[in-house]
Amino acid sequence: MSHRAGIDLPDLPASGRPAGEPVLEIDGVTKRFKLRRRKEPLTVLENVSLTVRPGATVAIVGLSGAGKSTLLNILGLLERPDRGTVRMYGRETTTMRERDRAQLRGETIGFVFQQLNLLQRRTARQQVAAPLLYAGGDRLRRRYALADEALRRVGLGDRLHSTQSSLSGGEQQRVAIARALIRDPRLILADEPTGALDPVTAGQVMDLLFDRAREEDRALVLVTHDHALARRADAVYVLDAGRLTAGAPD
């Protein structure tokens, strides 16, 4: 078992293929929201189940408002379901204290959000290095060198000292992806990761994410409207009317 920041995680296999204990399992997840002008709560997710193993790439597609972002937030331990279980490496997370959920989330998951959440007046390398401020040890000391390498991998080696205001939308998206990968997460959750990118850059960035998952036994779950991108994943699911079903998009 590997040990990071007080969290015991199983060692990853060296095969580069989906195998071993699931990174993530959700079973019977249901989520409802109360609306001010509606008597009955709105059901966004209904009895959703999904298993994601190391090295697997999973795409989730669906119409706008289908609940994809809500599902991603539950997978990422940012929201709790109203019913059902969410297990990470076999650990039930829905009953964990929020402090423990936050620790597990920080040590295991890398997020690429639609809202990039970049900090104004910070350089690209400062943005990417920020998650390592709490890492401690060698990774804390080497945070800027690691950030520079992460930025080079997404094609921004010449923009290390550029601030958010001087970066294009596509460049900001790549900074966000580098920031998501800096802590070497075991699970990458990506919400429309290529939405602001031109086709060439989008292909390069997705190559990086898919290669990271498949070659290093990291898991990737992405939400996308791009059906061609979804078909690159090992498994494709459609979220419709709150239910998740397996199958390639039309």
Secondary structure, DSSP 4 states (H G I P E B T S, - for coil): -EEETTEEEPPPPSS-SS-SS-SEEEEEEEEEE--TT-SSPEEEEEEEEEEE-TT-EEEEE--TTSSHHHHHHHHTTSS--SEEEEEETTEE-TTS-HHHHHHHHHHHEEEE-SS--PPTT-BHHHHHHGGGGGT-HHHHHTHHHHHHHHHHHTT-TT-TT-BGGGS-HHHHHHHHHHHHHTT--SEEEEESTTTTS-HHHHHHHHHHHHHHHHHHT-EEEEE-S-HHHHTTSSEEEEEETTEEEES---
